[in-house]
């Protein structure tokens, strides 16, 4: 029995698996933390883009506005 315990103690076959499990857990944890930090900024930026797109005036190419997208308050805008 003592011989079996000594062999079990010195066996490193499962150590690589434990290393990979720990590394995978660290990567998943860092990914979750990164998501929490970035998500609010992305939501805010999306709202800003939505507001800019809603306030944009698209020109039809008529004489009243030059061609292209013109936002309110700029030269030629509505």
PDB file of N, CA, C and O in Angstrom:
ATOM      1  N   UNK A   1       0.824  -1.194   0.000  1.00  0.00           N
ATOM      2  CA  UNK A   1       0.000   0.000   0.000  1.00  0.00           C
ATOM      3  C   UNK A   1       0.870   1.260   0.000  1.00  0.00           C
ATOM      4  O   UNK A   1       0.565   2.241  -0.679  1.00  0.00           O
ATOM      5  N   UNK A   2       1.944   1.214   0.765  1.00  0.00           N
ATOM      6  CA  UNK A   2       2.844   2.358   0.838  1.00  0.00           C
ATOM      7  C   UNK A   2       3.496   2.623  -0.524  1.00  0.00           C
ATOM      8  O   UNK A   2       3.704   3.771  -0.916  1.00  0.00           O
ATOM      9  N   UNK A   3       3.806   1.552  -1.224  1.00  0.00           N
ATOM     10  CA  UNK A   3       4.395   1.688  -2.568  1.00  0.00           C
ATOM     11  C   UNK A   3       3.414   2.372  -3.523  1.00  0.00           C
ATOM     12  O   UNK A   3       3.812   3.222  -4.319  1.00  0.00           O
ATOM     13  N   UNK A   4       2.143   2.004  -3.446  1.00  0.00           N
ATOM     14  CA  UNK A   4       1.113   2.607  -4.297  1.00  0.00           C
ATOM     15  C   UNK A   4       0.973   4.100  -4.012  1.00  0.00           C
ATOM     16  O   UNK A   4       0.855   4.900  -4.940  1.00  0.00           O
ATOM     17  N   UNK A   5       0.985   4.477  -2.745  1.00  0.00           N
ATOM     18  CA  UNK A   5       0.860   5.883  -2.385  1.00  0.00           C
ATOM     19  C   UNK A   5       2.062   6.694  -2.872  1.00  0.00           C
ATOM     20  O   UNK A   5       1.893   7.831  -3.312  1.00  0.00           O
ATOM     21  N   UNK A   6       3.248   6.144  -2.802  1.00  0.00           N
ATOM     22  CA  UNK A   6       4.437   6.841  -3.296  1.00  0.00           C
ATOM     23  C   UNK A   6       4.386   7.016  -4.814  1.00  0.00           C
ATOM     24  O   UNK A   6       4.761   8.066  -5.335  1.00  0.00           O
ATOM     25  N   UNK A   7       3.927   5.995  -5.513  1.00  0.00           N
ATOM     26  CA  UNK A   7       3.791   6.114  -6.970  1.00  0.00           C
ATOM     27  C   UNK A   7       2.720   7.141  -7.328  1.00  0.00           C
ATOM     28  O   UNK A   7       2.901   7.927  -8.258  1.00  0.00           O
ATOM     29  N   UNK A   8       1.621   7.138  -6.606  1.00  0.00           N
ATOM     30  CA  UNK A   8       0.536   8.089  -6.861  1.00  0.00           C
ATOM     31  C   UNK A   8       0.997   9.525  -6.620  1.00  0.00           C
ATOM     32  O   UNK A   8       0.649  10.427  -7.382  1.00  0.00           O
ATOM     33  N   UNK A   9       1.775   9.735  -5.566  1.00  0.00           N
ATOM     34  CA  UNK A   9       2.281  11.053  -5.230  1.00  0.00           C
ATOM     35  C   UNK A   9       3.247  11.580  -6.292  1.00  0.00           C
ATOM     36  O   UNK A   9       3.250  12.779  -6.571  1.00  0.00           O
ATOM     37  N   UNK A  10       4.050  10.729  -6.879  1.00  0.00           N
ATOM     38  CA  UNK A  10       5.052  11.163  -7.860  1.00  0.00           C
ATOM     39  C   UNK A  10       4.521  11.162  -9.293  1.00  0.00           C
ATOM     40  O   UNK A  10       5.206  11.636 -10.199  1.00  0.00           O
ATOM     41  N   UNK A  11       3.326  10.644  -9.509  1.00  0.00           N
ATOM     42  CA  UNK A  11       2.758  10.614 -10.867  1.00  0.00           C
ATOM     43  C   UNK A  11       2.282  12.010 -11.263  1.00  0.00           C
ATOM     44  O   UNK A  11       1.504  12.628 -10.536  1.00  0.00           O
ATOM     45  N   UNK A  12       2.746  12.513 -12.420  1.00  0.00           N
ATOM     46  CA  UNK A  12       2.388  13.850 -12.884  1.00  0.00           C
ATOM     47  C   UNK A  12       1.525  13.825 -14.144  1.00  0.00           C
ATOM     48  O   UNK A  12       1.419  14.837 -14.837  1.00  0.00           O
ATOM     49  N   UNK A  13       0.925  12.713 -14.442  1.00  0.00           N
ATOM     50  CA  UNK A  13       0.144  12.586 -15.667  1.00  0.00           C
ATOM     51  C   UNK A  13      -1.072  13.500 -15.674  1.00  0.00           C
ATOM     52  O   UNK A  13      -1.441  13.996 -16.739  1.00  0.00           O
ATOM     53  N   UNK A  14      -1.703  13.741 -14.550  1.00  0.00           N
ATOM     54  CA  UNK A  14      -2.892  14.587 -14.491  1.00  0.00           C
ATOM     55  C   UNK A  14      -2.589  16.050 -14.257  1.00  0.00           C
ATOM     56  O   UNK A  14      -3.496  16.881 -14.301  1.00  0.00           O
ATOM     57  N   UNK A  15      -1.326  16.385 -14.007  1.00  0.00           N
ATOM     58  CA  UNK A  15      -0.968  17.772 -13.709  1.00  0.00           C
ATOM     59  C   UNK A  15      -1.199  18.686 -14.896  1.00  0.00           C
ATOM     60  O   UNK A  15      -1.590  19.840 -14.721  1.00  0.00           O
ATOM     61  N   UNK A  16      -0.962  18.189 -16.096  1.00  0.00           N
ATOM     62  CA  UNK A  16      -1.172  19.008 -17.289  1.00  0.00           C
ATOM     63  C   UNK A  16      -2.650  19.348 -17.446  1.00  0.00           C
ATOM     64  O   UNK A  16      -2.993  20.462 -17.841  1.00  0.00           O
ATOM     65  N   UNK A  17      -3.516  18.403 -17.141  1.00  0.00           N
ATOM     66  CA  UNK A  17      -4.949  18.650 -17.214  1.00  0.00           C
ATOM     67  C   UNK A  17      -5.359  19.734 -16.231  1.00  0.00           C
ATOM     68  O   UNK A  17      -6.164  20.604 -16.564  1.00  0.00           O
ATOM     69  N   UNK A  18      -4.821  19.687 -15.041  1.00  0.00           N
ATOM     70  CA  UNK A  18      -5.145  20.699 -14.035  1.00  0.00           C
ATOM     71  C   UNK A  18      -4.664  22.070 -14.511  1.00  0.00           C
ATOM     72  O   UNK A  18      -5.366  23.067 -14.346  1.00  0.00           O
ATOM     73  N   UNK A  19      -3.473  22.119 -15.097  1.00  0.00           N
ATOM     74  CA  UNK A  19      -2.959  23.388 -15.630  1.00  0.00           C
ATOM     75  C   UNK A  19      -3.903  23.961 -16.682  1.00  0.00           C
ATOM     76  O   UNK A  19      -4.195  25.157 -16.664  1.00  0.00           O
ATOM     77  N   UNK A  20      -4.379  23.125 -17.591  1.00  0.00           N
ATOM     78  CA  UNK A  20      -5.276  23.602 -18.649  1.00  0.00           C
ATOM     79  C   UNK A  20      -6.614  24.061 -18.081  1.00  0.00           C
ATOM     80  O   UNK A  20      -7.192  25.033 -18.567  1.00  0.00           O
ATOM     81  N   UNK A  21      -7.102  23.379 -17.070  1.00  0.00           N
ATOM     82  CA  UNK A  21      -8.363  23.789 -16.450  1.00  0.00           C
ATOM     83  C   UNK A  21      -8.206  25.153 -15.790  1.00  0.00           C
ATOM     84  O   UNK A  21      -9.088  26.004 -15.912  1.00  0.00           O
ATOM     85  N   UNK A  22      -7.101  25.369 -15.097  1.00  0.00           N
ATOM     86  CA  UNK A  22      -6.864  26.650 -14.444  1.00  0.00           C
ATOM     87  C   UNK A  22      -6.700  27.755 -15.481  1.00  0.00           C
ATOM     88  O   UNK A  22      -7.273  28.834 -15.326  1.00  0.00           O
ATOM     89  N   UNK A  23      -5.925  27.503 -16.537  1.00  0.00           N
ATOM     90  CA  UNK A  23      -5.747  28.512 -17.590  1.00  0.00           C
ATOM     91  C   UNK A  23      -7.059  28.850 -18.281  1.00  0.00           C
ATOM     92  O   UNK A  23      -7.323  30.014 -18.582  1.00  0.00           O
ATOM     93  N   UNK A  24      -7.877  27.842 -18.534  1.00  0.00           N
ATOM     94  CA  UNK A  24      -9.171  28.079 -19.172  1.00  0.00           C
ATOM     95  C   UNK A  24     -10.081  28.905 -18.265  1.00  0.00           C
ATOM     96  O   UNK A  24     -10.791  29.791 -18.739  1.00  0.00           O
ATOM     97  N   UNK A  25     -10.062  28.620 -16.973  1.00  0.00           N
ATOM     98  CA  UNK A  25     -10.871  29.388 -16.033  1.00  0.00           C
ATOM     99  C   UNK A  25     -10.415  30.845 -15.976  1.00  0.00           C
ATOM    100  O   UNK A  25     -11.247  31.747 -15.877  1.00  0.00           O
ATOM    101  N   UNK A  26      -9.116  31.083 -16.038  1.00  0.00           N
ATOM    102  CA  UNK A  26      -8.592  32.450 -16.031  1.00  0.00           C
ATOM    103  C   UNK A  26      -9.023  33.190 -17.287  1.00  0.00           C
ATOM    104  O   UNK A  26      -9.432  34.349 -17.213  1.00  0.00           O
ATOM    105  N   UNK A  27      -8.936  32.539 -18.431  1.00  0.00           N
ATOM    106  CA  UNK A  27      -9.343  33.180 -19.689  1.00  0.00           C
ATOM    107  C   UNK A  27     -10.832  33.514 -19.667  1.00  0.00           C
ATOM    108  O   UNK A  27     -11.225  34.595 -20.104  1.00  0.00           O
ATOM    109  N   UNK A  28     -11.649  32.619 -19.175  1.00  0.00           N
ATOM    110  CA  UNK A  28     -13.094  32.876 -19.103  1.00  0.00           C
ATOM    111  C   UNK A  28     -13.375  34.009 -18.121  1.00  0.00           C
ATOM    112  O   UNK A  28     -14.225  34.858 -18.388  1.00  0.00           O
ATOM    113  N   UNK A  29     -12.682  34.034 -17.001  1.00  0.00           N
ATOM    114  CA  UNK A  29     -12.869  35.108 -16.035  1.00  0.00           C
ATOM    115  C   UNK A  29     -12.472  36.470 -16.593  1.00  0.00           C
ATOM    116  O   UNK A  29     -13.185  37.453 -16.394  1.00  0.00           O
ATOM    117  N   UNK A  30     -11.344  36.535 -17.287  1.00  0.00           N
ATOM    118  CA  UNK A  30     -10.915  37.797 -17.895  1.00  0.00           C
ATOM    119  C   UNK A  30     -11.871  38.231 -19.003  1.00  0.00           C
ATOM    120  O   UNK A  30     -12.115  39.424 -19.180  1.00  0.00           O
ATOM    121  N   UNK A  31     -12.408  37.274 -19.743  1.00  0.00           N
ATOM    122  CA  UNK A  31     -13.383  37.615 -20.784  1.00  0.00           C
ATOM    123  C   UNK A  31     -14.639  38.222 -20.169  1.00  0.00           C
ATOM    124  O   UNK A  31     -15.169  39.207 -20.684  1.00  0.00           O
ATOM    125  N   UNK A  32     -15.111  37.649 -19.087  1.00  0.00           N
ATOM    126  CA  UNK A  32     -16.287  38.192 -18.410  1.00  0.00           C
ATOM    127  C   UNK A  32     -16.035  39.578 -17.856  1.00  0.00           C
ATOM    128  O   UNK A  32     -16.897  40.451 -17.954  1.00  0.00           O
ATOM    129  N   UNK A  33     -14.863  39.792 -17.275  1.00  0.00           N
ATOM    130  CA  UNK A  33     -14.531  41.111 -16.740  1.00  0.00           C
ATOM    131  C   UNK A  33     -14.433  42.142 -17.854  1.00  0.00           C
ATOM    132  O   UNK A  33     -14.893  43.274 -17.701  1.00  0.00           O
ATOM    133  N   UNK A  34     -13.840  41.754 -18.968  1.00  0.00           N
ATOM    134  CA  UNK A  34     -13.732  42.661 -20.111  1.00  0.00           C
ATOM    135  C   UNK A  34     -15.111  43.021 -20.644  1.00  0.00           C
ATOM    136  O   UNK A  34     -15.358  44.176 -20.990  1.00  0.00           O
ATOM    137  N   UNK A  35     -16.007  42.049 -20.715  1.00  0.00           N
ATOM    138  CA  UNK A  35     -17.370  42.308 -21.171  1.00  0.00           C
ATOM    139  C   UNK A  35     -18.061  43.335 -20.269  1.00  0.00           C
ATOM    140  O   UNK A  35     -18.723  44.252 -20.756  1.00  0.00           O
ATOM    141  N   UNK A  36     -17.901  43.175 -18.958  1.00  0.00           N
ATOM    142  CA  UNK A  36     -18.551  44.103 -18.028  1.00  0.00           C
ATOM    143  C   UNK A  36     -18.019  45.526 -18.176  1.00  0.00           C
ATOM    144  O   UNK A  36     -18.774  46.488 -18.037  1.00  0.00           O
ATOM    145  N   UNK A  37     -16.740  45.662 -18.454  1.00  0.00           N
ATOM    146  CA  UNK A  37     -16.141  46.987 -18.592  1.00  0.00           C
ATOM    147  C   UNK A  37     -16.571  47.642 -19.904  1.00  0.00           C
ATOM    148  O   UNK A  37     -16.858  48.839 -19.935  1.00  0.00           O
ATOM    149  N   UNK A  38     -16.617  46.873 -20.972  1.00  0.00           N
ATOM    150  CA  UNK A  38     -16.855  47.432 -22.302  1.00  0.00           C
ATOM    151  C   UNK A  38     -18.341  47.602 -22.615  1.00  0.00           C
ATOM    152  O   UNK A  38     -18.697  48.490 -23.390  1.00  0.00           O
ATOM    153  N   UNK A  39     -19.214  46.783 -22.041  1.00  0.00           N
ATOM    154  CA  UNK A  39     -20.620  46.759 -22.449  1.00  0.00           C
ATOM    155  C   UNK A  39     -21.320  48.106 -22.280  1.00  0.00           C
ATOM    156  O   UNK A  39     -22.080  48.510 -23.160  1.00  0.00           O
ATOM    157  N   UNK A  40     -21.086  48.804 -21.183  1.00  0.00           N
ATOM    158  CA  UNK A  40     -21.774  50.085 -20.983  1.00  0.00           C
ATOM    159  C   UNK A  40     -21.306  51.130 -21.984  1.00  0.00           C
ATOM    160  O   UNK A  40     -22.103  51.945 -22.448  1.00  0.00           O
ATOM    161  N   UNK A  41     -20.017  51.113 -22.322  1.00  0.00           N
ATOM    162  CA  UNK A  41     -19.507  52.070 -23.306  1.00  0.00           C
ATOM    163  C   UNK A  41     -20.080  51.805 -24.689  1.00  0.00           C
ATOM    164  O   UNK A  41     -20.395  52.740 -25.425  1.00  0.00           O
ATOM    165  N   UNK A  42     -20.214  50.544 -25.038  1.00  0.00           N
ATOM    166  CA  UNK A  42     -20.765  50.193 -26.347  1.00  0.00           C
ATOM    167  C   UNK A  42     -22.235  50.587 -26.423  1.00  0.00           C
ATOM    168  O   UNK A  42     -22.687  51.085 -27.454  1.00  0.00           O
ATOM    169  N   UNK A  43     -22.979  50.372 -25.355  1.00  0.00           N
ATOM    170  CA  UNK A  43     -24.391  50.777 -25.333  1.00  0.00           C
ATOM    171  C   UNK A  43     -24.518  52.294 -25.492  1.00  0.00           C
ATOM    172  O   UNK A  43     -25.380  52.776 -26.226  1.00  0.00           O
ATOM    173  N   UNK A  44     -23.668  53.029 -24.811  1.00  0.00           N
ATOM    174  CA  UNK A  44     -23.698  54.494 -24.905  1.00  0.00           C
ATOM    175  C   UNK A  44     -23.348  54.953 -26.319  1.00  0.00           C
ATOM    176  O   UNK A  44     -23.995  55.845 -26.870  1.00  0.00           O
ATOM    177  N   UNK A  45     -22.335  54.344 -26.891  1.00  0.00           N
ATOM    178  CA  UNK A  45     -21.930  54.717 -28.243  1.00  0.00           C
ATOM    179  C   UNK A  45     -23.040  54.389 -29.247  1.00  0.00           C
ATOM    180  O   UNK A  45     -23.277  55.149 -30.186  1.00  0.00           O
ATOM    181  N   UNK A  46     -23.710  53.265 -29.048  1.00  0.00           N
ATOM    182  CA  UNK A  46     -24.816  52.910 -29.921  1.00  0.00           C
ATOM    183  C   UNK A  46     -25.949  53.917 -29.838  1.00  0.00           C
ATOM    184  O   UNK A  46     -26.563  54.248 -30.851  1.00  0.00           O
ATOM    185  N   UNK A  47     -26.229  54.406 -28.636  1.00  0.00           N
ATOM    186  CA  UNK A  47     -27.252  55.436 -28.473  1.00  0.00           C
ATOM    187  C   UNK A  47     -26.864  56.736 -29.156  1.00  0.00           C
ATOM    188  O   UNK A  47     -27.710  57.408 -29.747  1.00  0.00           O
ATOM    189  N   UNK A  48     -25.579  57.094 -29.078  1.00  0.00           N
ATOM    190  CA  UNK A  48     -25.113  58.307 -29.761  1.00  0.00           C
ATOM    191  C   UNK A  48     -25.245  58.178 -31.271  1.00  0.00           C
ATOM    192  O   UNK A  48     -25.653  59.121 -31.949  1.00  0.00           O
ATOM    193  N   UNK A  49     -24.903  57.025 -31.785  1.00  0.00           N
ATOM    194  CA  UNK A  49     -25.025  56.795 -33.228  1.00  0.00           C
ATOM    195  C   UNK A  49     -26.488  56.836 -33.641  1.00  0.00           C
ATOM    196  O   UNK A  49     -26.823  57.404 -34.680  1.00  0.00           O
ATOM    197  N   UNK A  50     -27.360  56.240 -32.839  1.00  0.00           N
ATOM    198  CA  UNK A  50     -28.785  56.254 -33.137  1.00  0.00           C
ATOM    199  C   UNK A  50     -29.311  57.690 -33.173  1.00  0.00           C
ATOM    200  O   UNK A  50     -30.077  58.047 -34.068  1.00  0.00           O
ATOM    201  N   UNK A  51     -28.908  58.504 -32.216  1.00  0.00           N
ATOM    202  CA  UNK A  51     -29.342  59.894 -32.195  1.00  0.00           C
ATOM    203  C   UNK A  51     -28.842  60.676 -33.402  1.00  0.00           C
ATOM    204  O   UNK A  51     -29.578  61.485 -33.967  1.00  0.00           O
ATOM    205  N   UNK A  52     -27.597  60.438 -33.799  1.00  0.00           N
ATOM    206  CA  UNK A  52     -27.046  61.131 -34.961  1.00  0.00           C
ATOM    207  C   UNK A  52     -27.759  60.712 -36.241  1.00  0.00           C
ATOM    208  O   UNK A  52     -28.027  61.542 -37.110  1.00  0.00           O
ATOM    209  N   UNK A  53     -28.063  59.431 -36.353  1.00  0.00           N
ATOM    210  CA  UNK A  53     -28.756  58.955 -37.554  1.00  0.00           C
ATOM    211  C   UNK A  53     -30.189  59.476 -37.607  1.00  0.00           C
ATOM    212  O   UNK A  53     -30.697  59.781 -38.685  1.00  0.00           O
ATOM    213  N   UNK A  54     -30.843  59.579 -36.449  1.00  0.00           N
ATOM    214  CA  UNK A  54     -32.208  60.093 -36.433  1.00  0.00           C
ATOM    215  C   UNK A  54     -32.275  61.583 -36.744  1.00  0.00           C
ATOM    216  O   UNK A  54     -33.269  62.051 -37.299  1.00  0.00           O
ATOM    217  N   UNK A  55     -31.233  62.337 -36.395  1.00  0.00           N
ATOM    218  CA  UNK A  55     -31.259  63.771 -36.655  1.00  0.00           C
ATOM    219  C   UNK A  55     -30.690  64.133 -38.020  1.00  0.00           C
ATOM    220  O   UNK A  55     -30.718  65.303 -38.401  1.00  0.00           O
ATOM    221  N   UNK A  56     -30.182  63.176 -38.753  1.00  0.00           N
ATOM    222  CA  UNK A  56     -29.598  63.450 -40.061  1.00  0.00           C
ATOM    223  C   UNK A  56     -30.704  63.676 -41.098  1.00  0.00           C
ATOM    224  O   UNK A  56     -31.763  63.050 -41.055  1.00  0.00           O
ATOM    225  N   UNK A  57     -30.429  64.568 -42.004  1.00  0.00           N
ATOM    226  CA  UNK A  57     -31.352  64.850 -43.097  1.00  0.00           C
ATOM    227  C   UNK A  57     -30.703  64.342 -44.371  1.00  0.00           C
ATOM    228  O   UNK A  57     -29.583  64.733 -44.700  1.00  0.00           O
ATOM    229  N   UNK A  58     -31.389  63.489 -45.075  1.00  0.00           N
ATOM    230  CA  UNK A  58     -30.843  62.934 -46.305  1.00  0.00           C
ATOM    231  C   UNK A  58     -31.311  63.793 -47.468  1.00  0.00           C
ATOM    232  O   UNK A  58     -32.508  64.014 -47.650  1.00  0.00           O
ATOM    233  N   UNK A  59     -30.363  64.270 -48.246  1.00  0.00           N
ATOM    234  CA  UNK A  59     -30.689  65.122 -49.387  1.00  0.00           C
ATOM    235  C   UNK A  59     -31.225  64.284 -50.531  1.00  0.00           C
ATOM    236  O   UNK A  59     -30.773  63.165 -50.773  1.00  0.00           O
ATOM    237  N   UNK A  60     -32.188  64.843 -51.221  1.00  0.00           N
ATOM    238  CA  UNK A  60     -32.727  64.168 -52.396  1.00  0.00           C
ATOM    239  C   UNK A  60     -32.059  64.655 -53.664  1.00  0.00           C
ATOM    240  O   UNK A  60     -32.410  64.220 -54.761  1.00  0.00           O
ATOM    241  N   UNK A  61     -31.101  65.552 -53.521  1.00  0.00           N
ATOM    242  CA  UNK A  61     -30.413  66.076 -54.701  1.00  0.00           C
ATOM    243  C   UNK A  61     -31.115  67.282 -55.295  1.00  0.00           C
ATOM    244  O   UNK A  61     -30.746  67.726 -56.382  1.00  0.00           O
ATOM    245  N   UNK A  62     -32.125  67.830 -54.609  1.00  0.00           N
ATOM    246  CA  UNK A  62     -32.832  68.992 -55.130  1.00  0.00           C
ATOM    247  C   UNK A  62     -31.977  70.243 -54.909  1.00  0.00           C
ATOM    248  O   UNK A  62     -30.879  70.157 -54.358  1.00  0.00           O
ATOM    249  N   UNK A  63     -32.473  71.385 -55.332  1.00  0.00           N
ATOM    250  CA  UNK A  63     -31.746  72.639 -55.184  1.00  0.00           C
ATOM    251  C   UNK A  63     -31.762  73.158 -53.753  1.00  0.00           C
ATOM    252  O   UNK A  63     -30.996  74.063 -53.422  1.00  0.00           O
ATOM    253  N   UNK A  64     -32.611  72.611 -52.905  1.00  0.00           N
ATOM    254  CA  UNK A  64     -32.711  73.131 -51.544  1.00  0.00           C
ATOM    255  C   UNK A  64     -31.584  72.643 -50.645  1.00  0.00           C
ATOM    256  O   UNK A  64     -31.279  73.281 -49.637  1.00  0.00           O
ATOM    257  N   UNK A  65     -30.973  71.545 -50.986  1.00  0.00           N
ATOM    258  CA  UNK A  65     -29.874  71.028 -50.156  1.00  0.00           C
ATOM    259  C   UNK A  65     -28.864  70.330 -51.056  1.00  0.00           C
ATOM    260  O   UNK A  65     -29.251  69.649 -52.006  1.00  0.00           O
ATOM    261  N   UNK A  66     -27.600  70.488 -50.775  1.00  0.00           N
ATOM    262  CA  UNK A  66     -26.601  69.772 -51.564  1.00  0.00           C
ATOM    263  C   UNK A  66     -26.734  68.264 -51.373  1.00  0.00           C
ATOM    264  O   UNK A  66     -27.400  67.803 -50.447  1.00  0.00           O
ATOM    265  N   UNK A  67     -26.111  67.522 -52.235  1.00  0.00           N
ATOM    266  CA  UNK A  67     -26.232  66.064 -52.146  1.00  0.00           C
ATOM    267  C   UNK A  67     -25.491  65.538 -50.926  1.00  0.00           C
ATOM    268  O   UNK A  67     -24.523  66.146 -50.471  1.00  0.00           O
ATOM    269  N   UNK A  68     -25.946  64.413 -50.402  1.00  0.00           N
ATOM    270  CA  UNK A  68     -25.306  63.777 -49.257  1.00  0.00           C
ATOM    271  C   UNK A  68     -26.146  63.897 -48.003  1.00  0.00           C
ATOM    272  O   UNK A  68     -27.292  64.345 -48.044  1.00  0.00           O
ATOM    273  N   UNK A  69     -25.576  63.504 -46.919  1.00  0.00           N
ATOM    274  CA  UNK A  69     -26.258  63.563 -45.633  1.00  0.00           C
ATOM    275  C   UNK A  69     -25.831  64.840 -44.932  1.00  0.00           C
ATOM    276  O   UNK A  69     -24.640  65.109 -44.774  1.00  0.00           O
ATOM    277  N   UNK A  70     -26.799  65.609 -44.522  1.00  0.00           N
ATOM    278  CA  UNK A  70     -26.535  66.870 -43.862  1.00  0.00           C
ATOM    279  C   UNK A  70     -27.253  66.867 -42.533  1.00  0.00           C
ATOM    280  O   UNK A  70     -28.453  66.603 -42.476  1.00  0.00           O
ATOM    281  N   UNK A  71     -26.532  67.158 -41.460  1.00  0.00           N
ATOM    282  CA  UNK A  71     -27.164  67.181 -40.152  1.00  0.00           C
ATOM    283  C   UNK A  71     -27.691  68.590 -39.888  1.00  0.00           C
ATOM    284  O   UNK A  71     -27.210  69.565 -40.466  1.00  0.00           O
ATOM    285  N   UNK A  72     -28.665  68.678 -39.025  1.00  0.00           N
ATOM    286  CA  UNK A  72     -29.251  69.969 -38.698  1.00  0.00           C
ATOM    287  C   UNK A  72     -28.182  70.849 -38.058  1.00  0.00           C
ATOM    288  O   UNK A  72     -27.390  70.372 -37.245  1.00  0.00           O
ATOM    289  N   UNK A  73     -28.156  72.109 -38.412  1.00  0.00           N
ATOM    290  CA  UNK A  73     -27.217  73.052 -37.853  1.00  0.00           C
ATOM    291  C   UNK A  73     -25.957  73.236 -38.660  1.00  0.00           C
ATOM    292  O   UNK A  73     -25.129  74.081 -38.320  1.00  0.00           O
ATOM    293  N   UNK A  74     -25.785  72.466 -39.726  1.00  0.00           N
ATOM    294  CA  UNK A  74     -24.622  72.657 -40.580  1.00  0.00           C
ATOM    295  C   UNK A  74     -25.041  73.434 -41.810  1.00  0.00           C
ATOM    296  O   UNK A  74     -26.233  73.614 -42.059  1.00  0.00           O
ATOM    297  N   UNK A  75     -24.090  73.886 -42.565  1.00  0.00           N
ATOM    298  CA  UNK A  75     -24.398  74.684 -43.759  1.00  0.00           C
ATOM    299  C   UNK A  75     -25.267  73.883 -44.707  1.00  0.00           C
ATOM    300  O   UNK A  75     -24.916  72.769 -45.095  1.00  0.00           O
ATOM    301  N   UNK A  76     -26.379  74.443 -45.070  1.00  0.00           N
ATOM    302  CA  UNK A  76     -27.291  73.779 -46.006  1.00  0.00           C
ATOM    303  C   UNK A  76     -28.226  72.819 -45.331  1.00  0.00           C
ATOM    304  O   UNK A  76     -29.074  72.230 -46.000  1.00  0.00           O
ATOM    305  N   UNK A  77     -28.113  72.633 -44.041  1.00  0.00           N
ATOM    306  CA  UNK A  77     -28.961  71.669 -43.331  1.00  0.00           C
ATOM    307  C   UNK A  77     -30.317  72.252 -43.033  1.00  0.00           C
ATOM    308  O   UNK A  77     -30.542  73.458 -43.137  1.00  0.00           O
ATOM    309  N   UNK A  78     -31.227  71.354 -42.656  1.00  0.00           N
ATOM    310  CA  UNK A  78     -32.586  71.770 -42.413  1.00  0.00           C
ATOM    311  C   UNK A  78     -32.899  72.135 -41.065  1.00  0.00           C
ATOM    312  O   UNK A  78     -34.037  72.501 -40.772  1.00  0.00           O
TER     313      UNK A  78
END
